[in-house]
Amino acid sequence: MPRSGPRRPIIGLRMADEQIEALDERAVAEDLLTKAGEPNRSELLRIMIEYAKERMPDGWRPEGWEYRG
């Protein structure tokens, strides 16, 4: 059964296994778990993106970042 509430936008990301593992560890540390007890990395990423939208200055990029469009 689908969850109740507003639709959430779908965002696709490619990540290395190490990045996924780090997100899972952080989700567990922040008690962001699914009903089945699994790390909820999707919810963690939604929180991180919302934080960045509110606080990250326009034009900011990580050091060494390169656009690969």
MODELLER restraints for C-alpha pairs under 7 A, 6 or more apart:
rsr = mdl.restraints
at = mdl.atoms
rsr.add(forms.Gaussian(group=physical.xy_distance, feature=features.Distance(at['CA:23:A'], at['CA:41:A']), mean=5.97, stdev=0.5))
rsr.add(forms.Gaussian(group=physical.xy_distance, feature=features.Distance(at['CA:24:A'], at['CA:39:A']), mean=5.30, stdev=0.5))
rsr.add(forms.Gaussian(group=physical.xy_distance, feature=features.Distance(at['CA:24:A'], at['CA:41:A']), mean=5.85, stdev=0.5))
rsr.add(forms.Gaussian(group=physical.xy_distance, feature=features.Distance(at['CA:27:A'], at['CA:33:A']), mean=6.95, stdev=0.5))
rsr.add(forms.Gaussian(group=physical.xy_distance, feature=features.Distance(at['CA:27:A'], at['CA:39:A']), mean=5.45, stdev=0.5))
rsr.add(forms.Gaussian(group=physical.xy_distance, feature=features.Distance(at['CA:27:A'], at['CA:40:A']), mean=6.08, stdev=0.5))
rsr.add(forms.Gaussian(group=physical.xy_distance, feature=features.Distance(at['CA:27:A'], at['CA:41:A']), mean=5.97, stdev=0.5))
rsr.add(forms.Gaussian(group=physical.xy_distance, feature=features.Distance(at['CA:27:A'], at['CA:44:A']), mean=6.17, stdev=0.5))
rsr.add(forms.Gaussian(group=physical.xy_distance, feature=features.Distance(at['CA:28:A'], at['CA:39:A']), mean=5.58, stdev=0.5))
rsr.add(forms.Gaussian(group=physical.xy_distance, feature=features.Distance(at['CA:32:A'], at['CA:39:A']), mean=6.17, stdev=0.5))
rsr.add(forms.Gaussian(group=physical.xy_distance, feature=features.Distance(at['CA:32:A'], at['CA:40:A']), mean=5.47, stdev=0.5))
rsr.add(forms.Gaussian(group=physical.xy_distance, feature=features.Distance(at['CA:33:A'], at['CA:39:A']), mean=4.65, stdev=0.5))
rsr.add(forms.Gaussian(group=physical.xy_distance, feature=features.Distance(at['CA:33:A'], at['CA:40:A']), mean=4.91, stdev=0.5))
rsr.add(forms.Gaussian(group=physical.xy_distance, feature=features.Distance(at['CA:34:A'], at['CA:40:A']), mean=5.58, stdev=0.5))
